[in-house]
Amino acid sequence: MKYLGFDLGASSGKMMEGKLENGILKTKVVHRFLNRQIDICGGLYWDIISIYRNLLTGIEESLKDSSDELASIGMDAYCNDFGLIGPDGRLLNQVRCYRDERTARHADEIYSRVSAEELYSTTCAQTALFNTSMEMASMAFEGDKFLLDHAKAAMMLPDTLAYFLTGKMVTEYTMASVSQLYDYKKQEWAYDILRRLEIPENIFPDVVPTGTVIGNLKPGIVSRDPEGKIKVVAVTEHDSAAAVVAIPTEKEHVGFISSGTWSIVGTEVPEPIITHDTFEKNIAYEGGVDHRYRMIKNVMGLWIIQECLADYQVKYNKALSFDEMNQMSAEAKGHQFMIDPDDNVFYMPGDMIRKIQDYCRRTGQYVPETFGEIIRGVLESLAMKYRYTYEQIEETVGYKLTDIYIVGGGGQNLLLDQLTADACGIPVHAGPSEAALVGNIVLQMRTAGEIADLKEGRRIIAESFDIKHFEPKDKALWDDVYKQFCKLVKEGSLT
């Protein structure tokens, strides 16, 4: 019996099969495709039709091999963006991207109706322009409220895709928890906030626990399942939550970094710690499997690297491989400049190399010229921002973290893994690289009863994948550099 995971990222999508053989999880990627936001008339959009077409393609690819029965499908993706379904059951909207600038245009109006701190204390979601609350409220303020008013249902991307496949409308718990519209104490939609932001109260489907079977594929929706026997499972649909399922350890008091377009830096805790200080630090508590909480902060992550690679391709008409990029950065001299990866200047796409160079001029630093220098400096800055974030988390929980586990595609960057160990001063363990898909599949296996619980799943993952280990080096040097980084983050300049 095999399981099929669908993982949608902000730059690509993947589909992977998984099955247990003698206690080892065997996996195979059956489909990959590009996914990128599209700028049309000043708005950023996702191509939801293409995404769905690729989902069907991957299902058909998996079904070509009939030697193992396909038991179920689970889908995870980035959070916050949503599809709207009309009264006739059809898709109403072209799905907007969370980086769309409309939320920035209306942030002041939104926070005048519900303060940022009230939103935080009610939902324990981070304060950010990309939240679903910000997107939907901005629709109301830009003349698009008629779409919300006309909608029968609003669902996050994985639930929207599940609806296309099954005809069933639900919201999976981890996705609801990061919308900034879900009351974590009452465990229901935050109806008072919805009213004050002019978001209809009746468009959100019931929230279902992680691991719920949503339904079966509609008969004939894929040619090789004419009777609709394959189940669709609501896994941890937020991709970061799925990746955290795949942490290959049973230890407590460890940190994790779900490393991709975003770096989700955090640790697991049994309950949120909500204070004015955690609000000021923007420490969020997002839902996880079995209602564990992921205490996290978002760091801009490999988005900056991805945009630099896009700039390089335009300038030199050549697409660099990751190996070529890593070789250039490894050969470059270290500690020549630093950036705060979360500076607003790096948030929007386009012209990233120039943005980095201008930032260095503005902050009184060496201006990098070669591509290797630029990538090296960004990676060092990411590692130091991880340390900066973990120090805030440790101050809140009251204990030191013993190890960091980097899961997701960013863990394949061995230089970044080592720099993270060096900057943070504790051991780092990297893998599995397809963590969201692995966590997705493990949750499907648990729903099917093939494994008992999360603990067993993590033990299987640790035994099934090559986990790389990195010990910290050059502590004195990194401590000195980190002092300068803290000055840059706090004061915005090194001069």
N, C-alpha and C positions, 0 to 999 in steps of 0.2 A: 504494500500500500504506500502510495506517495502523496505528497502535498505540494501545492503550487503557491508560491509567494509572489506578489506584485509589489514593487517598491518604486514610488515615483519621487524623484528628486528634482531640484530646481535646475539641473543641467542635463539630466538623463533619467531614463526609466529602465528597470531591469525586472526580469521574471526568472525565478529559480525554483527548481524541483528539489525536494528533500525527502529522504526516507531513512529509516533506521535499519542497519545491518549489523547484527552482533553487538549492539550497544553503541555503535559509531554512526554519527549522522553523515550520510553521504549526500552531496549536493551537486547540482548541475545547472548552470545558467542556460536557459532555453531561448531567451529573447532579450535584446537590448535595443534601445531607441533614444534619439536625442529629444530633449525637452527644454525649451527656452522661451522666456517671455517675449512677446511681440509688441512693439510700440506702434500703435495706430492712432493717428490724430491726437496725440498727447496723452493717450491712455495705455496702460500696460495690461496685456491679456495673455491667458494660456489658451492653447489650441485643444480644447476639451474633446473635440471630435477626433483629432489625431490620437490623443491619449487613449480614448476608448477603443479606437480601431487597433491600436497596438496591444491593448489588453486582450482583445479577442484573438489577435494573431498569436500571442503567447499561449493562450489556452489551447488553440488548435495545434501548436507545435508540441505541447506537452502530451496531447492526446494521440499524436502520431505513434508514439511508443506505447503500445497496449500491453506490454509485458507486466506492467504494474498498474493496478487500478488507481485512478486519480480520485482520492477521497474528498478533497475540499480545496478551496481557493481562499486566500486571505490577502487583503490589500492595505498598504500603509502609504502615507505621503506626508509632505509638509503640511503644516496646520493653517487654519484661518480662512483660506479661500473656499468658496462655496458655490454650489449650483442651486438655482431656484427652479422648482417644479410647479407648473401651473395647474389649475383645476382639471384640465383635461389629461394630466399626467405627462405633459411634454416639457422639455427644457425651455425655460424662459430667457435665460441670459447667456451671453458669452462671458465665460468666467474671467474675472479681473484678477490681476496679480497683486500680492500683498505689498509689493514695492511701489505701487501706483501712488502718484503724488497727491491724489485728492485728499488722503487722510491728513497730510501736513497742512493743506489749505484750511481744514476745518477743526484742527486740534483744539484751538482756543474755544470755539463754540461748544465743542463736545465737553471739555473740562469745565466750562461754565455751568453746564447742566448737571454733570456728575463729576465731582473732583477726582483727580487721578488717585488720591489716597483712598477715597471711598471705593472706587473701582477695585483697587488693590485689596483692601481689607475684606471686601465682599467675595471676590473671586480668587484671590491669591495668585492671579496672573500678573505677569510683568507689565510694566508701563512701556508701551511700544506703539508706534504708529501702525504696525502691521496687524494688530489684533482684529478679530472679527467685529468686535464692538465698534472699532474705529471705521472699518470699511462700511458697515451697514449704516451707521449714523451719517457718514459722509454721503451715502446714497440719498438719504432723506434730505440733506441740505443742498444737494446739487440737482434736484429735480427728478431723481430716479426713484423716488419713494413709491411711485405707482407700481414698480416691479415687485417691491416687498408687499404692498397691499394686495396685489393680484395673486401672489404666490400661495399655493397650497402647502408647500414645504420648502425649507431651506436646509441643505445638508452639506457638510464638509466633503471634500473631494472623494475620499474613499467610500463614504456612504452614498454619495451621488453615483459613483461607478457601481456600487453594489445594487443600487436601485435599478440602474440600467440592466443589470444582469438578472435580477430576481423579481423586480416589481415591488419590493418591500422597502418601506421608509423607516429608518432608525437613525439614531445618533449614538455612536460608540463612546464610552465613558471618557477615554483619554483625550479624544478630540473635543468633547464638550468642555473638559477641564481647562483647555488652553484658549478658549474663545473669548475670555473676559466677559462672558455673559452667563456664567454658571456659578451659582451660589454654593461654595464648597461646604458650608456648614449645614445648609438645608438639603444639600444634594438634589437640587432642582434648578431649573432656569431662573435667573435673577429677574423676576417679573417687574419689580419696581424700576430697575435700571433700564429694562427694555422700554417701558412706558416713557420714561424721561428722555430717552434718546430717539423716540418716535419710531421704534422698531416694533412691528406687530408681535403680539405675545403668542399667537396661535400657529406660528409657522415652523416651530421647531419640533421634530418628532421626538418620541420618548427616548430617553437615554437608556441604553442597554449595557449590561456588564461586559467587560472584555471576555471574549471566548464564546459569546452567544452565537448560535447558528441563526443567521439572518433568514435564510431560505435556500432553495435550490435554484440552479440555473433555469431560466424559462425554457421549456421544451423547444428544441430546434435553434436556439440562439447561437450555438456552435454546431457544426455539421456532425461531429463525432459524439455528441450527446443528445440525440434526438428526443429522448424521453425526459431530459432534465433531472438526472440523478445526482449530479455533482453539487455538493453543499458549498455555500459561501459563508465564511465565518468572520465575525467581527473580532479580528485580532486587536492587539494594541495598534490602532490605526494611525496614531501620530508616529511618524517615522523615528523620532528620537526615543519615544517610549519603547518601540519595538527593538531599537538598537540596545537599549539598557537591559532588556530581557536577556540579551546575548552576552552580558559581562561574564567572562569565563572564570568565575571565582565564587566561593561560598563565604568569603571573608566579609565581615562588617567593617564599617568605618573606612571605606575606600572611596576614592574619587573616580569619576568617569568623565570622559570627553567623547561625546558622539561627534565625530569629526567628518564634516562634509562641507557643503556650501556655507553652513553655519557651524560653529563649534559650540555645542551645548555642554557647558562645564558645570559639574555638580556632584551630588552624592545622594544616596537614598536615606530618607528619614521616615519614621512611622507617622508623624503628624506635622502640620505646618507650624512654624514659629513666626507669627505675624506681629510685628512691632513697627513703630515709626522708623526705627533704624533700618529694618529690613526693607521698608518702603523706600527710604532714601538710597539704599544700596541697590534697589531694584532686584532683590532676590525673589524669585518666583517659586511656587510649589505646584508642580504639574502632576496630573494623575498618572499612576503607573499600574502595572498588573497587580491584582488583588488589593487595589486601593492603597498600595504603597505610594508615597509621594517622592517625586524627583525634585530635590531642592537644587535649583539651577539658575545660572545666568547665561544669556546668549552673548557670545563673542562673534564678531563678523565672520571669522573662519576663512575657509579656502575660497570664498567668493572673490576676495581681492586677487588671489593667485589666478583664478579662472579668468577674470577680466584682464589681467596682465597678459595671459596667454592669447586671449582674443586680440589684444592690441598688437602683440608680436606678429601674429598671423597676418593682420592687415598691413603692417609696415613692411614685412619681409616676404609676404606671399608664401609663407611656410608654416605648417602646423607642427609645433614642437611636441615630441612625445614627452611623457612624464619622466622617463629615464634621462632624456637629453636635458630637460629642465633641471632635474635633480643634480646632474653632473655639473652643470653651469653654477648652480648655487653652492655646491660642495667645494668648488674650486675658488669661489670668491672669498675675499678677505672678510672676516667677521667683525661685528660691532662697529660698523662705519656710520650707521644712522639707525634711527628707530622711529616707529609711528605708533599712534594709538589706533589699533584696528577698528575701534568703535567710533572714531570721529565721523561726524555726519557727512563729511566730504567724500567718504568711501562707500556710501550707502547705495547710490544710484549707479546704474551701468554706464559704461562708456569712458574712454580716455583715462584709464586707471593709472598708467605709467606716468602721464603728465601730472595727475593729481598727487601722486606720491612725491614727485620731484618738487612740485609747488609747495607741498606740505613741509618738506625739508628746508626749503628756502625761508618759508614763513616762520619756522621754529628755530632758525639759526643753526642748521646742521649741514654736514657734508651732503652734497646733492649727488646721488648715484647716477651713473651713466650707463653701465653695462647691464644687460638683462640679468646676469648672474648675481650682480650686486643687489639689484632690486629685489629679486626673489629671496636671497639670503636675509636681507634686512627685514622683509615682511615675516619670514618664518621665525626669526629671532624675536620680533615684536609679538607675534602670536604666543610664543612660549612664555614671554614675560607677562602678557595679559592673562594667561592661564594662572600663573603664580599670584598675580594681583587679585584675581577672582577667588582663588582658593583661600587666600588669607582672609577675605571678607566672610566666606562660608565658615571657616574654622572659628573665627571670632564669634559667630552666631551660635554654632552648635556646641562650642565649648570644649572641643577636643581636636587633636591633630589627625589628619588622614595619613594612613600608612603607605598607600600605594595609589597609583593612577592607572586606570585601564582606558586605553584609547581604542575605541571601536568605530567601525565605519571605514570608508575609503581613505580618509586622511591618515589612518594608521599605516598605510603602505608607504608613506613618506618617511623613510628611516631617519633622515636628517632632522625632520621636525620632531620625531619621537625622542631622539637623543637630546635635542635642544630643550625639549620639555622636561626631561629628567634633570638636565643641567640647571635650568632656570628654577625649577621647583624644589630641587634638592632631595627628591625621593624617587624610588624605583618606578619605572614606567613599563607597562606591559601592553603590547599592541596586537590586536586581532580579536575576533575575525574581521576581515575587511568588509564582507557583506553582512554586517551585523544586523541591520534592520530586517533583511530577508531571513537570516537565521532565526532571529527572535520571532518573526512572523510565523515561520514554519513550526517552531517549538510550541507556540501557542495553539496552532492547529492540532498538533500531536496531542497536546493536553486535552483539548476539547474532545478529540476522538477517543481518549482514554488510553492512548499508547504510552504515555508517560504520566506520572502521578501528580507532579507539582513543579513549581519554578526551580526549587533546589535540585531536583533530578535533572531538569533541563539544562541548567547551568553546568552541572557536572559532566553531562554528555558533551556539551559544547567545548569544555576545557580539554576533554580527551579526544575530540574530533578534529581540532584545527591547530595549525602551527602558530603558537603564540610567541612573539618575539619579546625579549626582555632587555631593558636598558638601565644601567646604573648611572647615577649622577657623577659628574666630573667638574673640576675647576670651580669649586664653590666660591672661593674668595673673589675671583674675577667676576662671576655672575652676580654676587652680592653687590659689588661696586656698580656694575652696569645697571642693575635693577633699581638702585637709588636714583639714578638719572631718569629711568623710565617712570618711576613714581612722580618725579617732578614734572615730567612731560604731561602725564595724564591729569595731574591736579592743577597745573598752572598753564598748560597749553603751550609751553615754550621751554627751551633749555638755555635761553639767554638771560 
